[in-house]
Structures are given as structure tokens and as C-alpha cells.
């Protein structure tokens, strides 16, 4: 059986979550002479507004949502892992699965 066609949206953590000061690219946003015109700052605050983002995906009738996990939050220093951020991303996945936006083919 062929799986149904997926219509979806996609986001990238560093671009939408905001305030990702542990990422390597964050430094490039803060110094002059790089291609970054302005730092990401709060971005669109998807870090705190992810539930609203999922609601928008559903309201648009989309059946897929690809988001990234910002690794520098999970491992802010080499060998140091954050249970809080693992739990955060697990909550996002759980919310997607609960609403049927998560499909496994």
C-alpha cells in the first residue's frame, strides 16, 4: 500500500526557537564582518510557543511537520547532556503524536 501524500511545514530550531547561545553559529551572529546582518535574538520564540506552532500546522490542514532538534541545547558542552531539553523535545513529539500530526510509514 502506498502511503498518502504528505502536505507539511518545516522549521529549523536555530531560526525559529531563538536565544540559542550555545550554538557555534551564535558567535558569528555577534561579531562584525560576517554575513549575518542581525542576530536571531528571540526569533519567533518557537521555543516557548511550540504549542501554537503545532496548532497552526493543524489549522492549515497539514498532515506533516518537520522540526529540528537544536543539538547545542541538548549537549551545551561536550559530554554534558541536558535532561530538561531532552524532555522538552520529547514533549513536542508527544504533542504531535497525540494530535495525529506524527506519522510513521
Buried (B, 14 or more C-beta within 10 A) or exposed (E): EEEEEEEEBEBEBBEBBBBBEBBEEBEEBEEEEEEBEEBBEEBBBBBEBBEEBBEEBBEEEBBBBEBBEBEBBBBBEEEEEBEEBBEBBEEBEEBBEEEEBBEEE
